Each structure stands twice: as C-alpha cells, then as structure tokens.
Amino acid sequence: MDGETKSADSQLIRRILPHRYPFLLVDKVIAINDARSAIGIKNVTVNEPYFLGHFPDNPVMPGVTVIEAMAQTAAVMVGTTFEYTDQNLNVYFMAIDKCKFRRMVVPGDVLQMHVTTLRGRGGEKVWKFRGEARVEDQVAASAEFTAMMEMPRS
C-alpha cells in the first residue's frame, strides 16, 4: 500500500481468486494502483467454452462474462493490495448497477478491464467498483458493481 504500481501474472491471480477454467476470466493485471484502480487483460480466443453455444456461427462473448471479468480484476486488485494471496478469498456479487453494453467482444479481441474503487478499504467485506471493459479504444461494457469479499471460516 505504498502507492507503487504493481501487476499480477496468471500464477498470482490463481493464488488470489478461487476461480478456475473455464470461469477464470482474467489472464493478467497490468496495473494495480493500490486498492484504487487496476487494469486487467483477457485475451479472447475462439476456444472459450461459451462460444460453443453463444453463438456457434457468430461467436460473441456473453455480456455477463465481460462484467465478471471486471469483477475478477477488482478482486485481484484488492487481493494484491492487502496480501490475500493463498487465503482462499471468496468473492460474491451483491449488486450490478448502471450496466451498459456498447460493443460486441469477439474472438481475437484483447479485452481490457479498467476498474476503480468507489467504496471500500482494508478490513471491509463490502466493496463497490466502477468498471469499464474496452477493446482497443472502444468501450464494450460499463457497470458499477458491489461485491462481498471474505475469507472462509475456519
């Protein structure tokens, strides 16, 4: 929490998030600015399991998975900042507000999830974020979302 920009590779992400394939939706986080903001990356490939049915002849990443990718980026930001590595962090949506979809996300896109903390700090369980998912310079989706983050009880 010293103000330095940090990052998280796929190994560190898996040590923070409980998600695994096929539902781990962030490949790396390239800029973590304490618990204030972060930028996550998802390389969208034609091999994603949801493309089998959404839609076979015109693959489009489901909007809910775009929002989930933003939330996972936010959880990595908080987990990295407060050293929740190897702590079995559980993350649950509580609300999604002001959600808008502007552009389809398709195989070959590099999805950047820009998240900013609106409310929350160390030791708190409930956090609120604003997220924007972008492909190149175009906004694909945006939302405000609230999540509860907690460690499992012993």
Steps between C-alpha positions, in 0.01 A plus 500: 500500500788730423360661185719303259338347193497121518393220268378141526581213266281192452672310783441777753140543381434129568647542850249780572181399317313173555393494133639242260451405137261550338394785727829677566451802276809713558840401357707769667468833677746748356448798731394486864495837671451387859129438556407803291514375141621219279510386139445132424547317170298218349618358167181379336553184295267293286565208740295658782233244603211747485554550125369146441151634566534880490485491199649215291489688169562845646702471824435787744630509858195507730453836669479341843849353456633845409357636828642199686845571350481855639404365842786249496740783415368697798545200730860453383564870567368471857669164557837627381479821700405331827706184447211253478726257313433137596217608733212331308326832436132460415338770287126542450301751295252700705383747234563605141381850408518734202601212275530583130626304203643700210702261282516127442808316623611229256785251459829678438411800717721604789259608771630757746309532827550840661370498858487773761401469864202712597470372857702259712822471693712245678315286750160568344299222341278707269655695213353703215675548164454666166621299204545558133594223257674622186618353173766726355357845575134398482285441806344156482319512836480704817342445839513577868509189714503414868672190630557333831846358558568270788729225617341165579430430864734258673 
